[in-house]
Structures are given as structure tokens and as C-alpha cells.
Amino acid sequence: QGLGLLKGRASCGTSCVILGISSSYAMCIRYDGVEVDETYCDAVTRPEPTQEFCTGKECPPRWETSRWSECSRTCGEGYQFRTVRCWKMMAPGFDSSVYDELCRNAELPRPIERKMCRNKGCGPQWEVSEWSECSARCGGKGVTRREVRCSMEAHLCDQSSKPVGEKDCDGPPCDRRWTVSDWGPCSGICGEGQMTRYVACKNSNGNIISDTQCDPDLKPLAVYPCGDKNCPAHWVKQEWEQCNATCGRGVKRRLVICAGLENGVYKEFPDQSCNSISKPEEEAACFERPCSKWFTTSWSQCSKTCGTGVKVREIKCYQGEEVGHSCDTSTKPESRQSCEIQPCPTEIPDEACQDKASANCALVLKVKLCTHWYYRKACCQSCKNKSP
């Protein structure tokens, strides 16, 4: 008499997590509130113990890093990479990757993901320039070439592994054509005056491309004589063609034609009809920027054996035989490229499937977190065996 059951609740069983578990408990108490032995109370009316989730102090996020990868090059300078992720404890024994903003908002300095590494010097290795334009005209076969050089004295490089410097290629499709603009005004009297127009090589899309892509034998004249309805034969100079060298010294050429007008119509005459002594030059020396070319080494191995990694190569600018700095930066080849040998496995093999000792897998099942990749791996045995 005067005895009864009191249902109480333990404090939330967590110190720094956003989610914890609180357990209920039952006590047998006397009328004055003093706890007595359970035998004094009716066991039939004893409340069942329960567990409920409760909120505790939230754990701060943190940066986690993977191990550094192997150096991306086995010789010389390369890079090492690692994965950096923001993690946070969501519940006792439960870590989860979260958005990086959580770590940034907590003003946590992000660890570096890449660092340089250096192995022994590479020694002699082959370096190659970019392939040249195909020498073939449209619809035909031709050859494309590149320079191959040794980074040291030529005899020090392995001749058996020397890259090819020439290969066959197909010419461009035969959709190129010469196009012309309207004639401009006459610039002077007969014998001196001339009309000019713009001549360009275009593809089927109407884009202007290099003159070398169109048949030079079919190129229309860009300069006509003018000045009088009837203008006797005289030398008519066409415009200079491009220098035949893309760098260094070369030669440029132009057509010089003996021509005139009859009844206002253009007419070409034999060269003997014009004064051979006064014939203008048809060739002239030309000089483009110094010959500097980009050279690249072969690609390194991929920085990761699975998943997306990076491979690298050395890029050098050569001016003649010396390393220079006058190469066109807009044409500089890529020095880094992503690579993937094979996808990384996402599931733990069944034979190696064991629950992590630090994971509270009972709670994982209770709150149905097996769909989350992290908990599915941490509690793979429990998640695999749980009832569907």
C-alpha cells in the first residue's frame, strides 16, 4: 500500500552528436517518493522499457584526406594527388561525407589536394613536335610530318623506341572552293591603273580557310588592268602569296602576267609582247618570326589505378637547338590530361564483408540507413542480412 511504479527517462546518450538515444526506465517507489525493491510492486503493471531518439550537442565538421597517390612521373618532376572531403559525425558511430561548404563555413583550412614530387632525373628521352598539315590536295593521299629529337645527344636515346616522324594521311574533303568579291575601282591610267578584288578559299560551311586547301591552279586572278577601253599589253602584277615558311627564312611568290584590254575585255598576251627588261620580280625573300616549336615528351602513367586520375608530360619550347621562350602560347599543347584505367569498386566483396566494430549497426538498421553508401559499407553484413 502506498507503493507505485514511476516511469523515468535517462539522459540523452550522446555528447556531441546531433542524434542520440534515450532509454526509459521504471522504478518502484513508496508513497513518500523513496525507491524500494521491485518485489513490492505489481510486475504485471510494469511499463515496457522504450528507446527514443533525442538531440544532443552537434558535432563539428572536419576535413578528411586519403593517402597521397604515387608520383605521376617515375622520373623528373611530377605530381601527387589525394582526395579531400568534408565529414561530420551524424550519430554515435556514424560518419558521413557532407558538402564542403560546411567545413568552409566553419572556417577550417582545406588541406591541399596536389603537391609536386621529384624522382631521379629522366635522362635522355624522345621529344616530338606537333604533326604538320597533310600535304595532300583534296580527295588524295599525302604525308604529315613531325620533328623527333632527343633531349640529350642523339646517340643517348634508345633508337628502338624512337617515335615515327612521318605517316600517311588523307587530304581534305573536296568541298573547298575559291570565292571572289566584286572588283574595286580603277586606280589610274592605262598601263598603271589596276582593279583588285578579294580572293579567298572557303569550305562548304562558308568559312575562310587556308589557301593551301584549294587548288592553286584554279585560283582566280585578284588584279586586272584598267584605265582605257583599249589598253595595250603590259606587265600586271598579282598579289604576293604567303611566305612558304611558317617561321624563319623563306620565299614568297607572285604571278606577273602580260595582259591588257581590248574593247574593255581583259586579254592575256605572250610574254614576248611585254618588255622583258622591265618585268617585275616574281620571287622575293621573306622572313617570319624565329622558328620556335613546342615539343612534348610521352605521357606519364595515370596517377590512380582506379577512378579518375591525371597523367602529365613535359612541354618544351625549342628555338633551333636551344630552349627558347618565343613559342606561340595559344598553340601550347596540354601538359595534363585526365585518365581512368578502370572504375573503382563501390561494393565490398561478399567474402570480405564484415561490420565495422566502431559502427552501431543496430541503429543503422533501425533508422533504415542501409541505402546510404557509407553505412551500407560500414554495416555490410547487417545490411546484407536484413529482412527485405
C-alpha positions in Angstrom: 0.0 0.0 0.0 1.3 3.4 -0.9 3.6 1.8 -3.5 3.6 2.5 -7.2 5.6 2.5 -10.5 7.3 5.6 -11.8 8.4 5.8 -15.4 11.5 7.9 -15.9 13.9 8.7 -18.7 17.7 8.5 -18.9 19.7 11.5 -20.3 20.4 11.5 -24.0 23.2 9.1 -24.6 25.5 11.3 -26.7 28.0 14.1 -26.1 28.5 15.8 -29.4 26.2 14.3 -31.9 23.0 15.6 -33.4 21.2 12.3 -32.9 21.4 10.1 -29.8 19.2 7.5 -28.0 17.3 8.0 -24.7 16.0 4.9 -22.8 13.0 4.8 -20.4 13.2 3.0 -17.1 10.7 2.0 -14.3 11.2 2.4 -10.5 9.2 1.0 -7.6 8.7 3.9 -5.2 7.0 4.3 -1.8 4.3 6.9 -1.1 7.0 9.3 0.2 9.0 9.0 -3.1 11.7 6.7 -1.7 12.8 3.9 -4.1 12.2 0.4 -2.8 12.8 -3.1 -4.1 10.8 -4.1 -7.2 9.1 -7.0 -5.4 6.9 -4.6 -3.6 5.3 -3.5 -6.9 3.0 -5.5 -9.3 5.1 -6.9 -12.1 2.0 -7.1 -14.4 1.6 -3.3 -14.5 5.4 -2.7 -15.0 5.8 -0.4 -18.1 7.8 -1.8 -21.0 11.2 -0.1 -21.5 11.4 2.1 -24.6 14.2 3.7 -26.7 13.7 7.0 -28.5 15.9 9.3 -30.5 17.0 12.5 -28.8 19.0 15.6 -29.8 22.4 16.3 -28.2 25.2 18.8 -28.9 26.0 18.9 -32.7 29.4 17.6 -33.7 31.6 20.0 -35.8 32.6 19.0 -39.3 36.2 18.2 -40.2 38.3 17.6 -43.3 39.5 14.0 -44.1 42.2 13.2 -46.6 43.1 10.0 -48.4 46.7 8.8 -48.7 48.9 10.5 -51.3 49.0 8.8 -54.7 52.2 7.6 -56.3 54.2 10.3 -58.1 52.7 10.8 -61.6 56.1 10.5 -63.1 58.7 7.9 -62.4 61.5 10.4 -63.2 61.8 14.1 -63.1 59.1 16.3 -61.6 55.5 15.1 -61.3 52.6 15.4 -59.0 50.9 13.5 -56.2 47.2 13.7 -55.6 44.8 12.9 -52.8 41.1 13.2 -52.1 39.9 15.8 -49.6 36.3 15.5 -48.3 34.3 17.2 -45.5 33.0 14.7 -43.0 30.7 15.0 -40.0 29.5 12.7 -37.2 25.8 12.4 -37.6 25.1 9.9 -34.8 27.2 7.7 -32.5 29.5 5.7 -34.7 28.1 7.2 -37.9 30.3 9.4 -40.1 29.1 10.8 -43.3 30.6 12.9 -46.1 28.8 16.2 -46.4 29.0 19.3 -48.6 32.4 21.1 -48.5 30.5 24.3 -47.6 30.0 23.0 -44.0 33.8 22.8 -43.5 34.3 26.2 -45.2 31.6 27.9 -43.2 33.4 26.6 -40.1 36.5 28.4 -41.4 38.5 25.2 -41.5 41.5 25.5 -43.8 41.2 22.9 -46.6 44.2 20.6 -46.9 46.0 20.6 -50.3 45.0 18.1 -52.9 48.1 18.2 -55.1 51.8 18.5 -54.4 54.9 18.3 -56.5 57.2 15.3 -56.3 60.6 14.7 -57.8 62.3 11.5 -58.6 65.7 11.0 -60.2 66.4 12.8 -63.4 64.7 11.4 -66.5 67.9 11.1 -68.5 67.7 11.0 -72.3 64.2 10.8 -73.7 62.5 11.4 -77.1 60.6 14.7 -77.7 58.3 15.3 -80.6 56.7 18.3 -82.2 53.1 18.6 -83.4 52.1 16.9 -86.7 52.2 19.2 -89.8 49.3 19.8 -92.1 48.6 17.0 -94.6 50.5 17.5 -97.9 47.7 16.1 -100.0 45.2 18.0 -102.0 41.5 17.3 -101.6 40.5 13.7 -102.0 44.1 12.5 -102.3 46.7 10.8 -100.2 49.6 12.7 -98.7 52.1 12.7 -95.8 52.2 14.5 -92.5 55.4 15.0 -90.6 56.8 16.0 -87.2 60.2 16.6 -85.7 61.6 14.0 -83.4 64.6 14.9 -81.2 66.5 13.5 -78.2 66.5 15.6 -75.0 70.3 15.0 -74.9 72.8 13.9 -77.5 71.0 11.9 -80.2 73.0 8.7 -79.7 72.0 8.6 -76.0 68.3 7.9 -76.8 67.1 4.4 -77.4 66.7 4.2 -81.2 64.4 1.2 -80.9 61.8 3.3 -79.2 62.2 6.4 -81.4 58.7 7.7 -82.3 57.8 7.9 -86.0 58.4 11.2 -87.7 56.2 10.7 -90.8 52.9 9.0 -91.6 50.3 8.8 -94.4 47.3 11.0 -94.3 44.2 11.8 -96.3 43.7 15.1 -98.0 40.8 17.4 -97.0 37.3 16.7 -98.5 36.7 18.2 -101.9 34.3 20.8 -100.6 36.7 23.7 -100.9 36.3 26.4 -103.5 37.7 29.8 -104.4 35.4 32.7 -103.9 35.8 36.3 -105.1 34.5 39.7 -104.1 33.4 42.5 -106.6 36.0 44.5 -108.4 37.2 47.6 -106.7 37.6 51.0 -108.6 40.3 51.6 -111.2 43.4 53.1 -109.6 44.9 55.1 -112.6 45.5 55.4 -116.3 46.2 52.6 -118.8 49.4 50.9 -118.1 49.4 51.9 -114.5 45.9 51.6 -113.2 44.5 48.3 -111.9 41.4 46.9 -110.3 41.6 44.5 -107.4 39.3 42.0 -105.7 39.5 39.8 -102.7 40.1 36.1 -103.4 39.6 33.5 -100.6 39.4 29.8 -100.1 36.2 28.7 -98.4 34.7 25.4 -97.2 31.2 24.1 -97.7 30.2 26.0 -94.4 31.3 29.3 -95.9 34.3 29.6 -93.5 37.5 31.1 -94.9 40.3 28.5 -94.6 44.0 28.4 -95.7 44.7 29.0 -99.4 46.7 25.7 -99.4 43.4 23.9 -99.0 42.2 25.0 -102.5 43.7 24.0 -105.9 46.3 26.7 -106.7 45.9 26.0 -110.5 42.3 27.1 -110.3 42.8 30.3 -108.2 41.2 33.3 -109.9 43.2 36.5 -110.6 42.9 39.2 -108.0 44.3 42.0 -110.1 43.1 43.2 -113.6 44.5 46.0 -115.8 42.3 49.1 -116.4 42.4 52.7 -117.4 41.1 52.7 -121.0 38.7 50.7 -123.2 41.7 49.5 -125.3 44.9 49.2 -123.2 47.9 47.6 -124.9 49.8 44.7 -123.3 51.9 45.5 -120.2 53.0 43.7 -117.1 50.3 43.2 -114.5 51.5 42.1 -111.0 49.3 39.8 -108.9 49.4 39.9 -105.1 52.2 38.2 -103.2 51.3 34.7 -101.9 52.1 33.7 -98.3 55.7 33.0 -97.4 56.5 29.4 -98.0 58.0 29.1 -94.5 55.9 29.4 -91.3 59.0 30.5 -89.4 62.5 31.7 -90.2 63.6 32.5 -93.8 61.6 31.5 -96.8 60.5 32.6 -100.3 57.2 34.3 -101.4 56.0 34.2 -105.0 53.5 36.1 -107.2 52.2 35.9 -110.8 53.4 38.5 -113.2 51.2 38.4 -116.3 51.5 40.2 -119.7 47.9 41.4 -120.2 45.8 44.3 -121.5 42.3 45.3 -122.6 40.6 45.0 -126.0 37.2 46.8 -126.3 37.1 46.8 -122.4 37.6 43.0 -122.2 40.6 41.5 -120.3 43.1 39.7 -122.5 46.4 37.9 -121.8 49.3 38.1 -124.3 52.5 36.1 -124.7 55.4 37.4 -122.5 57.2 38.5 -125.7 54.5 41.2 -126.1 55.8 42.9 -123.0 59.2 44.4 -122.3 61.2 41.5 -120.7 63.7 44.0 -119.2 61.1 45.8 -117.1 59.4 42.6 -115.9 58.8 42.8 -112.1 60.3 40.2 -109.7 58.2 37.0 -109.3 60.1 35.8 -106.2 61.3 37.6 -103.1 62.9 36.5 -99.8 60.6 36.6 -96.7 61.2 36.1 -93.0 58.6 35.1 -90.5 59.1 35.0 -86.7 62.0 32.9 -85.4 61.5 29.2 -85.7 60.2 28.1 -82.3 58.3 24.9 -81.8 56.6 23.1 -79.0 57.9 19.7 -78.2 56.4 17.2 -75.8 57.5 14.0 -74.1 55.4 10.9 -73.8 52.5 10.8 -71.3 53.2 9.5 -67.8 51.3 6.7 -66.2 47.9 7.5 -64.7 48.1 8.8 -61.2 45.4 6.4 -60.0 44.9 2.7 -60.6 41.1 3.1 -60.5 38.7 6.1 -60.8 39.7 9.4 -62.5 43.3 10.3 -62.2 45.8 12.6 -64.0 48.7 11.9 -66.4 51.3 14.5 -67.3 54.0 15.2 -69.8 56.8 17.8 -70.2 56.3 20.7 -72.7 59.4 22.5 -74.0 59.8 25.4 -76.5 62.8 25.0 -78.8 64.2 27.8 -80.9 66.6 25.9 -83.2 68.7 23.7 -80.9 68.2 25.8 -77.8 65.4 26.0 -75.4 63.6 29.3 -76.1 60.6 31.3 -75.0 59.1 32.6 -78.3 56.6 29.8 -79.0 53.0 30.8 -79.6 51.3 30.3 -76.2 47.9 29.9 -77.9 49.2 26.6 -79.5 50.9 25.2 -76.4 49.9 21.5 -76.0 48.2 20.3 -72.9 50.6 19.2 -70.1 47.9 17.5 -68.0 45.1 15.1 -69.0 42.5 13.2 -67.0 42.7 9.4 -67.3 40.8 6.4 -65.9 42.2 2.9 -66.1 39.1 1.2 -64.6 36.2 2.2 -62.4 36.8 1.9 -58.6 34.7 -0.8 -56.9 31.8 0.6 -55.0 30.8 -2.6 -53.2 32.7 -4.7 -50.7 33.0 -8.3 -52.0 30.8 -10.7 -50.0 33.7 -12.8 -48.8 35.3 -9.7 -47.2 32.0 -8.3 -45.8 32.3 -7.6 -42.1 30.6 -4.9 -40.0 32.9 -2.3 -38.6 33.4 -2.6 -34.9 33.0 1.2 -34.4 29.7 1.3 -36.3 26.4 1.0 -34.4 24.8 -1.3 -37.0 21.7 -2.0 -34.9 20.9 1.7 -35.1 21.7 1.7 -38.8 19.0 -0.9 -39.4 16.6 0.8 -37.0 16.7 4.2 -38.9 17.0 2.5 -42.3 20.3 3.9 -43.4 21.4 0.9 -45.5 20.5 2.8 -48.6 23.4 5.3 -47.8 26.6 4.1 -49.4 28.8 4.8 -46.4 26.5 2.9 -43.9 26.0 0.1 -46.4 29.8 -0.5 -46.4 30.3 0.1 -42.7 27.5 -2.4 -41.8 27.6 -4.5 -44.9 27.0 -7.8 -43.1 23.9 -6.4 -41.2 22.5 -4.6 -44.3 23.0 -7.7 -46.4 21.2 -10.0 -43.9 18.4 -7.6 -43.0 14.9 -8.7 -43.9 13.6 -7.2 -47.1 
